[in-house]
Every structure is written in C-alpha cells, then in structure tokens.
Amino acid sequence: MTDCADIPATALAPAFASGALSPVEVITAVLDRAAAWDGDLAATYALDREGALAAAHAAEARWRSGTALGPLDGVPVTVKEMIATRGVPTPMGTAASDLTPAPDDAPTPARLREAGAVIFAKTTAPDFGMLSSGLSSFHPLTRNPWNLARTPGGSSSGAGAAAAAGYGPLHVGTDIGGSIRLPAGWCGIFGLKPSNGRVPIDPPYLGRVAGPMTRTVADAALMMTAITRPDARDFTSLPWADLPWMDLDRDVTGLRIGVMTDAGAGTPTQPAVRAAIETAARVFEAGGAMVEPVAPWLTPAMFDGFDTFFRTRFWAVTRDLPPERYDRILPYIRAWVEGGATASGLDLYNGYQQLMAIRETGVRFSQRFDYVLSPVAPMPAFAAELPGPNNDPARPFDHIAFTMPYNMTEQPAASIDCGQTADGLPIGLQIIGRRFDDLGVLRLSHWFECARGPWRAWPRPCPSARVEA
C-alpha cells in the first residue's frame, strides 16, 4: 500500500476531489516522513507543522465545498531557504546572514500559495548557495538519502534530499550554475532548470533561475503551471505564455540528438558516468532518434572567465560585512572569495566577455540539434563533509562544466536519473533544449522516463542506513 507521502502530485487532486484522500491526511504523512528522516538528512529549515496543518484544513474545506483553487490545492511543497517566504528569515545558508524575517513571499512561493499549495518547510542550502554540497555554516550537514556518507549535492541540497526521501511530491530549487540539476542527479530525482525568465524570480541576476525538483516529470510540469505565472518584480522575465504544460506525450522518431560526454573543461568524466550516459543515448536511438556523439564546445578560457567574474562579484558582496559576521562564513568560501580582491577592472571585464562567449558559442552549437544529452556531473556524489569533490578553493567549479554553460546561454536543461554506480549511487542524465523550449525538454524527459522501464524503489529511513565511512 502506497504511503500518502509518496503519492505524486498529479494523483492528489483526483483523490482530493473524490474524497479518497484529504489534504490533512497527506500533509500528516509528509510531516511524519520528514520526522523519520530529518535526524539523518537535515534537509529542512523552519519546518512549520502547525501552519501546514492549518493550510491543509483550509484546502480540505475547499475541496469538500467544491471551491478548490485547482490541482495544486492542498499539495505539500517545500521551498529552498534562499527564496523568501513571508515571516521567515532567509539565512542564505550562512551564519553571516541577517536573520530579519522576510516581509513578503518571493514570486515562486507567492504563486504556489495562490494555487493553494501547502508550503510546510524551507530546505537547506550551503553558504550563499556557492557550494555543490550540503555543507553550511548555518545549517547542520545535509546528507544524501541513498547513502548518508555522501552529499546530496547543492546548492539546492535540502530540496534534493527531501524529494528523494519522500517529503511530499513538490520542491522548489534555484540554479545559477547547476544548483537544481546537480542535487537532482546525485539524488536520483528529476530537476528542471527552466529558460532564464520563464519562472519569475526576485531578485533576478545573471543566470539565476528557480525551478521544480520532483520524483516525476509530470509533477514538475504541474508545478510549472503555477510558478511560471507573471510577477512584475522580475524585470528580466519572459512574457507569460499559456503553455500546455501537462501535454507531455511525444515521439522521438527523427529527432536529431547530440551526445556530449566530455565537457571541454574541468574534471574528466568518470567511466561509470560515461557508460550510463551512452546507455541512455542508445535508448533514444532505439526509439527512432538520430543520435550522434559531439565534441565539447566549452573552452578552459570560458570556464575560467566564469570563475573570475563570480569570484569578484562575491568579493564585492561580502567584503563590507562586519568582521564578526564575515568570519562566520565557511573558510573554504572565504578562501575562494578573497581571490577576487586582487582582480582588476580589466580582469572583471574579460571574465564577463567570456560569459558572453559562452552564450554565443553555446546557442550557436544548440542550433545544430533538437536536443543534447550529457552527464549532469562527471562523477557520482562525493563525501558529505567536503565542500566540493576536489576540496580545492582555487578550483571550486571543476565539476560544473556540464551544467553552468546553460545558465549563461539561458537554455532549459533537466536532470533525470539514468543509472547507478556499482555501489548504488544515482547518475544523472542532462537533457538540454534550445532556448525557450522548456516544454520540449519536459516532453523528452517524460519520454525517457517511460522508455527506461521499471525503476528502483526509493530509499527508506532505516537504522542500518546510518553513516558509514
């Protein structure tokens, strides 16, 4: 019998409408699941049990009176702690933060509340969202439910762990270089980095997006029906389009698909990851797609320009903090940030020019194919205690060369589980579409989700799963 916490969001509205389930039953099961797991995972921040139950009771009354707000009414949701929710501090994952409660919801939680979703917790992130791990100077260490000794990834660390562990069906992450896709890949879930501007965000910034992290593609599509609705606070957003998000069926026959297993910069792809991506590519080929291997287009100079630009940007953000707050930032982050102190104006300009080179080269490359497949990361999840796989603040981004470019090109890109290592760690397949083809990426992901066949069971909280070296 399926636990209520594991029911997909797409199945909840019919169950609520028929009376087979109530939002109160579902949020109670989700809260119980979080209570069973979170001592190990540390995936949540500011969990509000009483507020969640009150919201679920209100949703239950709407369903019973025939006034439900839509298919998300009463559905449990978590929101990454870097996204403001009214009345809750936004610590940005760091002990250096000001903990003044946010006065208003940011666009994504605002749209979800309008749809009746039950936001019951925030999820954890590392300092300033600048790590691909669950290591934070503010939160306890967040771990991966598939193996507690491993990281869930980051910076949407808690969201990835919570989705894999079954803290309800819907989770919101953010992504500026891979922060949705990396934890999705390492936690074996689905994550969509939308086209920049598709989902309104506040504050907007170069490359920054919000998007769904879920167990199924259809659940991500359902979330997109709400979070893509307009919000004037995002002055970079795309014009709202009434896209048929839930129309996910498609055929891959005749699609031209490139397969890239080397990123062109950063850490080389490990053999197990390469093999999983090549196996996934054969699934598309068997479905009738025209699949061909492609060489990487990213160069080391482009990759290093990204580091220069964002290192200098974060030095500008943190340098004027009071010393007692600056000293609370993780030493690894401080070591990286302080490298920006010596960057000249010319260095910063050259870094920005490399970002524009990524944008131009990547968009032109994508015009050769309908979609491109690649690894999400060149390795599986690393040790939970590490800030990054190489533990080197001089080269902190070497593992994001597959993901970061598509923030700069503004293309939609998804992560979907495509296999596992010999010891059971998930491997993520990245599916990249042309700019603004978010629906196409969801449809291709849904096709693969169906074509890959029966998949393994989700991890369960178990005393035998305690941390082992």
N, C-alpha and C positions, 0 to 999 in steps of 0.2 A: 504494500500500500504506500503511495507516494506521500511523503511528509508535505504539509502545506508550504513549508519554506522553500521547497524545491519546484513548486509549480511555476511554469513560465508565465510571464505577464500576459501573453496573448490568450492564455486559458483562464485567467482570473475573471475578466469581465463576464464571459458567458456563465461562469459558476456563480458570480455575484447576482447576475440577472435572474437566474433560475432559482436562487436560494440554496443551491447545493453547498455553497460556502459563504462566509461573511468576511468582510474586511477585518473584523475583530479577531476571528479565528486565525486568519493568515498572519496578521502582524504579531499575534501572540506566539505563533510558531516561529516566526523570524526572530523575535526577541529571545526566545528560548535557544534557538540555534546560535545566535551571537553570544549568549551567555555561556554555552557549552564550549565554544571555540576560542573566545577572545582572550582568555587567560594565556593561551599559547600564541595566538596570532597577533594580538594588539593591533587590530585593523581599524578600530573605531575611536572617535573623539567626540565628546559632547553627545553621547547617546541619550536620547530623551524618551524614556519609557512612557511616562505619564502623558506627555504631549502626543506621542504616537498613538496611544490608545484612545485619547480624546478625538484625534483626527479620524481614526478608524471607525469609531462610533458614529461620527458625523457622516462619514461615507456610507456606512451601513444604513443609516436612516434615509439617505438619498436614494440608495438602491431600492429600499423597501417601498418608498413613496413614488417611485417612477420618475425621480428627478435627478438621476445620476448625471454627472458632468461629462461623462464619456468613458472610453475604455481604460483610462488610467485612474479613474476614481477608486480610491481605496487601495491602490497598488503600492507596496513598500518600495522606498527609494533611499539610497544613500548619496551624499554629495561630498566631493573632495573638499577637505578643510580649507583649501586656498580659494574656494569660491564662497563669497559672502552669503550668509543666511542671517536674517534679521534676529537680533538679540543674542547672537553667539559671537565671541571673539574669533578673529581669523589669524591664527598664530603663524601662518606660512611655514609651518614645520620647524620653526626655530625658537629657541629660548631667548633670542634677542628681540622678539616682537613686542609690540604694544598690544595688550590684551583688552582693548576697549571693544565692547560688543558692537557688531555691525548694525547700523540703523535700518538697513533695508536688504531685501533679497537681491542678489545679482540676477541677471536675466534668466539663466537656466533654472534655478530653483523657483523663481517667480512664475515661469511658465508651467512648471510641474505642479506647483500649488494650485494655480488656476485650473488645472486639469483634474484636481482632486487627489493627486498622489500624496502618499504619507511619507514625508521626509522624517525618518526616525533617528538618523545619526549622520555625523560627518565622518569621513575616512581620512586616514593619516597620510602624511607626505613628509619627505626629508627637508632639511633646511633650504628654504627659498625655492623648493622644487628643483634643486640643482644636482641631484644625485639620481642614479638609476637603481637605488636600493631603498630599503625601509629604515635606514639609519638617520636618526633625528636627534637634535639636542633638546627637543621639547617633548616628543612622544617616546614611549617605550619602543624597543626594536620590533618592527613589523616583520613577520615571517611568512613563508610560503606553505600553504596547507598540504601540498603534495610531499613536502619534505621540510620539516621545521628547521633544519640546519641550513636551508637555502633562502635566498632573498626572494620576495615576490616581485622584485623589480621596482621601478619608480619612474617618475615621481608620484604617479597615482598608485602608491604602494598598497594602502589600505583597501582601495577600490578593487584592485586585482585579487587580493587575498579574500576579501569579503564575497566577491562574485563566485570564486571557485569553491569557497566553503559553504555557500548557500545562505548568505544573509539576505534572502529575498532575491528577486529577479533583476532589479534595475539599479545601476550605479553610474554616477557621473564622474568622469575624469577630465583632466586638462592635458594639453600636449604642446610643447614648443620645440621638441627635438626627438620625441619618441615616448613621451610620458604616459600616453594611453597604450600604445602598441607594445612597448617593452614588457610592462607587467601583464598585459593580456597574453603575450607569447609565452612568458615564463610561468604563468598561472593556468595556461590551457583554456582560456576563455576567448570570447570574441570582443574585439575593441575596434571602434571606428574613429579615425581622425578625419573629421569632415573637411571639405574645402574651406579655406580660410574665409570667414564671413558668413558661412552657411548657418552657423549657430551663433546668435548674438552673445557677446561676452563683454564684461566690464570689470577691470579696464582692458581694452584691446591693446595688443602690442604685436610687433613683427613676429609672425609665425605662430602666435598663440591661438589655440582653439580649445573648445570644450566639446566633449562627445560621449557617447554611450559605451559602457563596459558591461557585458551581459554574458549569459551562458549560451544564448542562441542568437542567430542573425535576426530572426523575426522580432525578438524582444527589442533589439537595438533599433529596428525600423519603427516599432511602436513608439519608442521614446522620441525618435526624430519627428513624429507627427506633432509633438508639443514643443520641443526645445528649439525648433527652427522658426517658431513664430517671432515676429519682429519685436525689437526693443530699441528705442531711439538712443539709448545710452551708448550703443556700439556704433560709432561714427565710421567704422570700416566695414559694416555688414553688407552682405549682398541684398538686393531687392528680394522680398519674400516671394517664394514660388510655391504654389499649392501642388506639390509633387505627390504622386500616388505611392507613398512610402510602403504601403502594405502589399503592393503588387510586385511580388518578388520572383515569380516564376519566369524562367528564361531558358533558352537553349544555347549551348556554347559552340554549336556547329559553325565553322567558318570564321570564328574569331581569331585574330592574329595576336598571339600572346608571346611576349619575350620572357625569358628566364635568366635572371642575373644572380649568380652565386658568389661573385666577388664584388665588393663594394667600390674598389678603386682606391681606398684609403682606410686607415685604421687597422683593427685586428683582423687577421686572416680568418676565414670561415673554417670551423672545425669539421672534420669528416662526417660525424654523425648528423650535424645540421645540414650539410650539403646533401647528404644522401636522402634525408627526409624531404627537402625541397624538390629534388629531382624525382622522387617517387610521387609527390603531389602533382608535379608537372605532367607526369605520364597519365594521371587521372584525367586531366583536362584534354590531353591528346586522345585518349581513348573515347572521350565524349565528342570528338569531332573538331576540336580546336586545332589551329595551325600553330604549333609550339616550336620555338627556336631559341637556342642559347644566345645570350648577348653579352658583349663586353661591358664593363662599367664605364660610366661617363664622368663620375666624380673624380676630381684630381686632389692630390695631397695639398696643393696650394689653396684650393677652395675650402677644403676641410679645416685647414689651419686658420683661414680667414674667419670662419665661424667662431673658432675658439678666441681669437684676438678680439673680435667685436663684442662677444658676450662677456668675456672676462673683464674688459674695460667698462662695459655697461654696469656690471655688478660692483665693480670698484666704486663707480660713481654713486651707486645706490647705498653702499654700506660705509663708505669712508667717513661720513659725518655722524655716524651713530655715536652716542656717548660711549666712552671706553668700557664702562661696566656692562653695556649691552653688546658691544662688538665682541668682547672676549667670550661671550656665551655661544657664539657661532662655532660649529664644529671646526676643529683645527684644520682638517682636510680642505674644507670650503675656504677658510681664511687663506690657506697657502695658495689655492688656485686664484682667488680674488686679488690677492696682493700682487700677483704678476701683472695686473692691469695698471698698477700705479706708475709704471715706467713707460707705458705706451704713449707715443706721441700722437699728435693730431693726424699726422700722415699715416701712422700705423692704423689708427682707427678708420680713416678713410679707405685705406687699402683693404682692411677687413670687410668693410661694407661693400666695396667693389666686388670682393669675392662672393659675397652673398648674392649680389646681382648676377654674377657669372653662373652661380648655381641655378638661379631662377631661369635665366635664358637657356642654358645648356640642357637643363632637365626638362623644360617644357618642350623644347625642340625635339629632344630624344623621344618624349612620350608620344609625339605625333606619328611615330613610325609604327605604333602598336595600338591595339584596342585596350590592352591591359598588360601590366608587367608583374611577374612574380619574383619574390626574393625572400631570403631569410628576414625575420624581424631583427634578430641579433646573431652575431657569428658564433655564439656559444650558448649553452643552456644556463640556467640560473646558477649564480655563484654563491659563495658563503655569505650567510645573512649578515654577519658582523662587518663585512667590508663595505666601504663607500662605493666602490666600483670594482669591476673584475680585475683590473691591473693594479689597483691601490696606489696609483701614481697621480698626484695632483697636477703634475706638469703635463700629463696626457689623459685628462679625465674623460674625454669623449670618444676614445678609440673604438668603443663598442656601439656607437650610434650612427655609423656611417651609412647603414642601410635605411635608417628612419629619418634622420634630421633633414636630408635634402628635400623631402616632400612637404615639410613645413615652409621652406623657403620658396618652393615652386607653387605652393598653395593647392596642391593636388590632393584629392581624397585618397586615403590609404587605410587598409584594415589589417588586423592580425586575426588569424584563425588557426586553431590547433591542427597540426598536420602529422603529428607523430610524437615519439618519445625516445629518450635515450635508453640505453640498456638498464639503467637504474630507475627508470620511470619518470624522468623529468620531461615536462612538455616542451615541444618545439613549435614555434610559431611561424606560419607562412604569411608573408606580407603580400597583399593584393593591392596594386596601385592603379588608379584610373586617371584619365585625363582630367584637367581642371574642370571642376563643377559637376563631374559625373558621379556624384555621391550615390545616386540611386543605382547606377550601373555597378558600382563596387559592391553594394549590398546584394544585388541580384547575383553577381558572380560568386560572392561568398556563400550565399544561400545554395546555389547550385553545388558548390564544392561540399558544403555541409551535408547535403543529401547524398552526393556521389561517393564520399569517402566511406560510407557504410556505417554499421553499428560501431559505437564508440565506447570507451571505457567508462566505468562508474566514477562519480565524483568522490573526492576524499571525504572521510568522516572523522569527527573528533574521536580520538581513541587514546587511552593512556599509553599504549605501546608505541604511539607516534611521537613521544617526547623527544626533545632534541638529542641527536646523536652526532658525534663528530664525523 
